[in-house]
Amino acid sequence: MRVEGIRAMRLPNLLATRKGRIAAFFLMYLTEGLPVGFAMTTVATLLRRQGVGTAEIGGFLALTLLPWAFKWVYGPFVDLIASRRLGPRRGWILAAQSMMVLTLLPLAQFDLATQLGVFTALLFVHNLFGAVQDVAVDALAVTTVHEDERAFASGMMFGGQSLGVLMGGGGALLLVGRIGLPGSIGVIAVLILAVMTFVVLPMRENVEAVPPRVQGGLGAVAGEVGGFVREALRALFGSRLAFAGLLFGVLPISAMALARGLQANLAVDLGLSNDQIGGLAAASQAATAVTCVLGGWLSDRLPLRRALASYVVLLSLPGLALMLALQQHGWAPGQAAPAALVTAFMAAVLAYNGLFGFIYGARVAVFMGITQPAVAATQFAAYMALTNLSISYSLVWQGYAVQHWGYAATLGLDALVGLSCLVVLPFLRPKP
């Protein structure tokens, strides 16, 4: 009787069923969105309130999010070093999530105003482990998610990430005024720990689907890395389709200013309170989470390249509309913002984030379709790392542009630059 009771309490292996797989990847991606939202919304807003310049905030965000641009470096280790007992990918996810919690908790002990350097360094390391987790989760998805689930699962994954950005950004910012920054950091750490305990620990990965090449340490990796690198390079550069995937990854995903640092800086300069910024961020990410799922569902039913082109063009419109509103009101930082301009800003942010989710399912489904399972962590990580690199360099140039040319000019330029990826779309034909 006691043994049966223990078995009844055992948590399910979510990878065993379609609904379970989608739920598991949704929740794992949620933990990846938490640190990104925390840096982009909560910390960026607090820094701007302390008078930190837009260029400096852009540099801070680019540095703390930089580990996501180098996921291709971690991919070979995830592919080559594996544990049969923990699972080739599951072991890495458990280790990365543990380190995310351990690097996040010390942040609560530092003062953002006087110890920004240490705070930035710890947040950098935290995002490094978040990026390693992302590589392992993506590799697990490539070898676990069924072909007819890819677009919907991808949409759910990025819906989870959007929810994580919401909770780590707008949600945490709302909590700062009630329980302080240390309390908000503690809540984020508890959320990551909960997913690790109730989702990742009970998972049972199919070890035979990805036989580990190396079951040892770094010395064993050195003996295998030559052949592996050749195989990975063939996967990344061995065809026009693969090369087009690399180029599509490094170009901006679309217009991005209303999803990144510019949005947080402009919100403060327009006079929005922390609660207003937090509420807007929460509503925006909620809209993105919904449209990520809807976009994934649609992308299973529409031609991928046509859907991607439509999403990219639509995403340029909110930024252009806000640019025109800024020019119409002749507003500049330091001036009181007219109520109509604040309304136009909030409408543009909500519209942008509502449209932004559509692109994820289609985009990731394309990358999954051209990824080879034997080098899944490395190849898929390379594609996704390039997308994160595009975010980092966009944060840098946008922060510089705002400081030198103003918000309106930056929004217009961002809308044009975001259309550049359309050049590659004709070459992104997913393999049969």
URQUI-V700659 format. One record per residue. N is the residue number from 0. SS is DSSP state (a for helix, b for strand, c for the rest). PSI is psi in whole degrees, -180 to 180 (NA if undefined). D_FIRST is the distance of its C-alpha to the first C-alpha in whole Angstrom. Layout:
<<N & SS & PSI & D_FIRST> <N & SS & PSI & D_FIRST>>
This chain:
<<0 & c & -42 & 0> <1 & a & -41 & 4> <2 & a & -41 & 5> <3 & a & -37 & 5> <4 & a & -40 & 6> <5 & a & -42 & 9> <6 & a & -36 & 10> <7 & a & -29 & 11> <8 & a & -9 & 13> <9 & c & 133 & 15> <10 & c & 148 & 18> <11 & c & 154 & 20> <12 & c & 104 & 23> <13 & a & -21 & 26> <14 & a & -9 & 28> <15 & a & -19 & 26> <16 & c & 160 & 28> <17 & a & -50 & 31> <18 & a & -38 & 30> <19 & a & -43 & 28> <20 & a & -47 & 31> <21 & a & -40 & 33> <22 & a & -42 & 31> <23 & a & -47 & 31> <24 & a & -33 & 34> <25 & a & -48 & 35> <26 & a & -37 & 33> <27 & a & -38 & 34> <28 & a & -28 & 38> <29 & a & -43 & 37> <30 & a & -25 & 37> <31 & a & -29 & 40> <32 & a & -23 & 42> <33 & a & -53 & 41> <34 & a & -31 & 44> <35 & a & -48 & 47> <36 & a & -37 & 47> <37 & a & -44 & 47> <38 & a & -47 & 50> <39 & a & -34 & 52> <40 & a & -58 & 51> <41 & a & -57 & 50> <42 & a & -42 & 52> <43 & a & -40 & 55> <44 & a & -44 & 56> <45 & a & -38 & 55> <46 & a & -42 & 58> <47 & a & -36 & 60> <48 & a & -25 & 60> <49 & c & 5 & 61> <50 & c & 11 & 64> <51 & c & 137 & 63> <52 & c & 160 & 65> <53 & a & -37 & 64> <54 & a & -41 & 65> <55 & a & -40 & 63> <56 & a & -40 & 60> <57 & a & -41 & 60> <58 & a & -41 & 60> <59 & a & -47 & 57> <60 & a & -41 & 55> <61 & a & -40 & 56> <62 & a & -47 & 55> <63 & a & -29 & 52> <64 & c & 0 & 51> <65 & a & -37 & 53> <66 & a & -26 & 50> <67 & a & -20 & 49> <68 & a & -8 & 52> <69 & a & 32 & 51> <70 & a & -25 & 48> <71 & a & -24 & 50> <72 & a & -36 & 50> <73 & a & -23 & 46> <74 & a & -49 & 46> <75 & a & -37 & 47> <76 & a & -42 & 44> <77 & a & -37 & 41> <78 & a & -35 & 42> <79 & a & -35 & 43> <80 & b & 120 & 41> <81 & c & 156 & 37> <82 & c & 122 & 34> <83 & c & -31 & 32> <84 & c & -44 & 29> <85 & c & -23 & 29> <86 & c & 140 & 31> <87 & c & -38 & 35> <88 & c & -38 & 35> <89 & a & -38 & 32> <90 & a & -42 & 32> <91 & a & -40 & 36> <92 & a & -44 & 34> <93 & a & -45 & 32> <94 & a & -43 & 35> <95 & a & -43 & 37> <96 & a & -37 & 35> <97 & a & -45 & 34> <98 & a & -29 & 38> <99 & a & -42 & 39> <100 & a & -44 & 37> <101 & a & -29 & 39> <102 & a & -18 & 42> <103 & a & -41 & 42> <104 & a & -41 & 41> <105 & a & -19 & 44> <106 & a & -29 & 46> <107 & a & -15 & 45> <108 & a & -7 & 48> <109 & c & 147 & 51> <110 & c & 125 & 53> <111 & c & -35 & 54> <112 & c & -39 & 58> <113 & c & -14 & 59> <114 & c & 44 & 56> <115 & a & -35 & 56> <116 & a & -48 & 57> <117 & a & -41 & 54> <118 & a & -45 & 52> <119 & a & -43 & 53> <120 & a & -44 & 52> <121 & a & -40 & 48> <122 & a & -32 & 48> <123 & a & -48 & 50> <124 & a & -40 & 47> <125 & a & -45 & 44> <126 & a & -27 & 46> <127 & a & -47 & 46> <128 & a & -32 & 42> <129 & a & -39 & 42> <130 & a & -38 & 44> <131 & a & -43 & 42> <132 & a & -42 & 39> <133 & a & -41 & 41> <134 & a & -46 & 42> <135 & a & -39 & 39> <136 & a & -43 & 37> <137 & a & -42 & 40> <138 & a & -39 & 40> <139 & a & -38 & 36> <140 & a & -42 & 38> <141 & a & -37 & 40> <142 & a & -4 & 38> <143 & a & -42 & 35> <144 & c & 132 & 37> <145 & c & 156 & 38> <146 & a & -40 & 42> <147 & a & 3 & 42> <148 & a & -8 & 39> <149 & a & -54 & 42> <150 & a & -45 & 44> <151 & a & -43 & 41> <152 & a & -40 & 39> <153 & a & -43 & 42> <154 & a & -41 & 43> <155 & a & -39 & 39> <156 & a & -48 & 39> <157 & a & -21 & 43> <158 & a & -41 & 42> <159 & a & -41 & 39> <160 & a & -41 & 41> <161 & a & -39 & 44> <162 & a & -38 & 41> <163 & a & -41 & 40> <164 & a & -40 & 44> <165 & a & -49 & 44> <166 & a & -40 & 42> <167 & a & -22 & 43> <168 & a & -86 & 47> <169 & a & -41 & 47> <170 & a & -47 & 44> <171 & a & -37 & 45> <172 & a & -38 & 48> <173 & a & -36 & 48> <174 & a & -26 & 45> <175 & a & -41 & 48> <176 & a & -12 & 50> <177 & a & -42 & 47> <178 & a & 5 & 45> <179 & a & 167 & 48> <180 & a & -43 & 47> <181 & a & -39 & 45> <182 & a & -39 & 42> <183 & a & -41 & 43> <184 & a & -41 & 42> <185 & a & -38 & 39> <186 & a & -42 & 38> <187 & a & -42 & 38> <188 & a & -40 & 37> <189 & a & -39 & 33> <190 & a & -44 & 34> <191 & a & -43 & 34> <192 & a & -37 & 31> <193 & a & -44 & 29> <194 & a & -41 & 30> <195 & a & -40 & 29> <196 & a & -43 & 26> <197 & a & -13 & 24> <198 & a & -54 & 26> <199 & a & -44 & 28> <200 & c & -42 & 25> <201 & c & -9 & 22> <202 & c & 147 & 25> <203 & c & 105 & 25> <204 & c & 145 & 29> <205 & c & 97 & 30> <206 & a & -35 & 32> <207 & a & -23 & 34> <208 & a & -30 & 36> <209 & a & 81 & 37> <210 & c & 122 & 38> <211 & c & 134 & 39> <212 & c & -37 & 42> <213 & b & 131 & 42> <214 & c & 40 & 39> <215 & c & -151 & 41> <216 & c & -155 & 43> <217 & a & -31 & 46> <218 & a & -41 & 48> <219 & a & -35 & 46> <220 & a & -40 & 47> <221 & a & -34 & 51> <222 & a & -20 & 51> <223 & a & -15 & 50> <224 & a & -32 & 51> <225 & a & -54 & 54> <226 & a & -37 & 53> <227 & a & -43 & 51> <228 & a & -41 & 53> <229 & a & -41 & 55> <230 & a & -41 & 53> <231 & a & -39 & 52> <232 & a & -37 & 56> <233 & a & -40 & 56> <234 & a & -33 & 53> <235 & a & -32 & 55> <236 & a & 3 & 59> <237 & c & 0 & 59> <238 & c & 161 & 59> <239 & a & -36 & 61> <240 & a & -46 & 58> <241 & a & -42 & 56> <242 & a & -39 & 59> <243 & a & -36 & 59> <244 & a & -41 & 56> <245 & a & -45 & 57> <246 & a & -40 & 60> <247 & a & -34 & 58> <248 & a & -39 & 55> <249 & a & -22 & 58> <250 & c & 154 & 60> <251 & c & 140 & 59> <252 & c & -27 & 56> <253 & c & -169 & 58> <254 & c & 134 & 60> <255 & c & -6 & 58> <256 & a & -36 & 60> <257 & a & 0 & 58> <258 & a & -3 & 55> <259 & c & -148 & 55> <260 & a & -36 & 57> <261 & a & -40 & 60> <262 & a & -47 & 58> <263 & a & -42 & 57> <264 & a & -44 & 61> <265 & a & -36 & 62> <266 & a & -43 & 60> <267 & a & -44 & 61> <268 & a & -27 & 65> <269 & c & -10 & 65> <270 & c & 14 & 63> <271 & c & 143 & 60> <272 & c & 169 & 58> <273 & a & -41 & 54> <274 & a & -39 & 53> <275 & a & -42 & 55> <276 & a & -43 & 54> <277 & a & -42 & 50> <278 & a & -40 & 50> <279 & a & -43 & 52> <280 & a & -41 & 50> <281 & a & -45 & 47> <282 & a & -38 & 49> <283 & a & -47 & 50> <284 & a & -31 & 47> <285 & a & -41 & 45> <286 & a & -41 & 48> <287 & a & -42 & 47> <288 & a & -42 & 44> <289 & a & -45 & 44> <290 & a & -21 & 47> <291 & a & -46 & 45> <292 & a & -47 & 43> <293 & a & -40 & 46> <294 & a & -39 & 48> <295 & a & -41 & 45> <296 & a & -44 & 45> <297 & a & -37 & 48> <298 & a & -19 & 49> <299 & c & -11 & 47> <300 & c & -7 & 50> <301 & c & 156 & 53> <302 & c & 127 & 55> <303 & a & -47 & 54> <304 & a & -38 & 57> <305 & a & -41 & 58> <306 & a & -45 & 56> <307 & a & -44 & 56> <308 & a & -42 & 60> <309 & a & -44 & 59> <310 & a & -42 & 57> <311 & a & -45 & 59> <312 & a & -45 & 62> <313 & a & -35 & 60> <314 & a & -15 & 59> <315 & a & -21 & 62> <316 & a & -44 & 63> <317 & a & -40 & 62> <318 & a & -40 & 63> <319 & a & -39 & 67> <320 & a & -42 & 66> <321 & a & -36 & 66> <322 & a & -46 & 69> <323 & a & -38 & 71> <324 & a & -41 & 70> <325 & a & -43 & 70> <326 & a & -38 & 74> <327 & a & -41 & 75> <328 & a & -12 & 74> <329 & c & 31 & 76> <330 & c & 149 & 73> <331 & c & 151 & 72> <332 & c & 139 & 70> <333 & c & -17 & 71> <334 & c & 155 & 72> <335 & c & 131 & 71> <336 & c & 130 & 69> <337 & c & 149 & 70> <338 & a & -35 & 67> <339 & a & -35 & 68> <340 & a & -40 & 67> <341 & a & -42 & 64> <342 & a & -42 & 63> <343 & a & -39 & 64> <344 & a & -48 & 62> <345 & a & -38 & 59> <346 & a & -41 & 59> <347 & a & -42 & 60> <348 & a & -45 & 57> <349 & a & -42 & 55> <350 & a & -44 & 56> <351 & a & -49 & 56> <352 & a & -30 & 52> <353 & a & -37 & 52> <354 & a & -28 & 54> <355 & a & -35 & 52> <356 & a & -26 & 49> <357 & a & -32 & 50> <358 & a & -25 & 51> <359 & a & -52 & 48> <360 & a & -45 & 46> <361 & a & -43 & 50> <362 & a & -47 & 51> <363 & a & -34 & 47> <364 & a & -37 & 47> <365 & a & -47 & 50> <366 & a & -42 & 49> <367 & a & -39 & 46> <368 & a & -24 & 48> <369 & c & 10 & 50> <370 & c & 133 & 48> <371 & c & 128 & 47> <372 & a & -34 & 43> <373 & a & -28 & 45> <374 & a & 36 & 46> <375 & a & -47 & 44> <376 & a & -41 & 44> <377 & a & -50 & 47> <378 & a & -50 & 49> <379 & a & -38 & 47> <380 & a & -36 & 47> <381 & a & -45 & 51> <382 & a & -48 & 51> <383 & a & -31 & 49> <384 & a & -38 & 51> <385 & a & -36 & 54> <386 & a & -37 & 53> <387 & a & -32 & 52> <388 & a & -38 & 55> <389 & a & -34 & 57> <390 & a & -44 & 56> <391 & a & -49 & 57> <392 & a & -26 & 60> <393 & a & -39 & 60> <394 & a & -39 & 59> <395 & a & -52 & 62> <396 & a & -32 & 65> <397 & a & -40 & 64> <398 & a & -42 & 64> <399 & a & -43 & 67> <400 & a & -42 & 69> <401 & a & -43 & 68> <402 & a & -32 & 70> <403 & a & -30 & 73> <404 & a & -12 & 73> <405 & c & 168 & 71> <406 & a & -43 & 68> <407 & a & -48 & 70> <408 & a & -38 & 71> <409 & a & -41 & 68> <410 & a & -42 & 66> <411 & a & -44 & 69> <412 & a & -40 & 69> <413 & a & -40 & 65> <414 & a & -39 & 65> <415 & a & -45 & 67> <416 & a & -36 & 65> <417 & a & -20 & 62> <418 & a & -8 & 64> <419 & a & -29 & 65> <420 & a & -15 & 61> <421 & a & -24 & 63> <422 & a & -31 & 65> <423 & a & -22 & 62> <424 & a & -39 & 61> <425 & c & -20 & 63> <426 & c & -3 & 61> <427 & c & 71 & 58> <428 & c & 107 & 57> <429 & c & 141 & 53> <430 & c & 153 & 53> <431 & c & NA & 52>>
